[in-house]
Amino acid sequence: MRTVTGMLFALMMAAGLALSTGAATAADDEGTIRSVDRDALTITLDNGNTYKLSGEFDVDALREGVEVVVAYDTVGNEKLVTDLVIYE
C-alpha cells in the first residue's frame, strides 16, 4: 500500500509540474516577409503576424518579399523565433 501511495503522489507531482510549465507553446507559420525591423529584431509576415528574432539570427540576410517558414515559441504575448527557413 505504501508503494502505491508513493507512486500516486509522484504521478500527481509530475502532472502538476507539466501543467504549470505550459507558459510557452511551440508552433510554426509560413508566409512572405512583409517587413524587417532591424532595430527591434522583428519580422512581420504577409499574414500580419510579427515575430521576435534572437541575436543569433543574421537579420541582414532577411529582406522583404522572401518566403519563409518560422518555428516559434509563444511566451506571454510575444512570438520568439526558434528556427527560420528561407525559400529561394
Summary of the structure (lengths in Angstrom):
residues: 88
radius of gyration: 19.3
end to end distance: 62.7
largest distance: 64.7
contacts: 206
relative contact order: 0.20
helix: 25%
strand: 45%
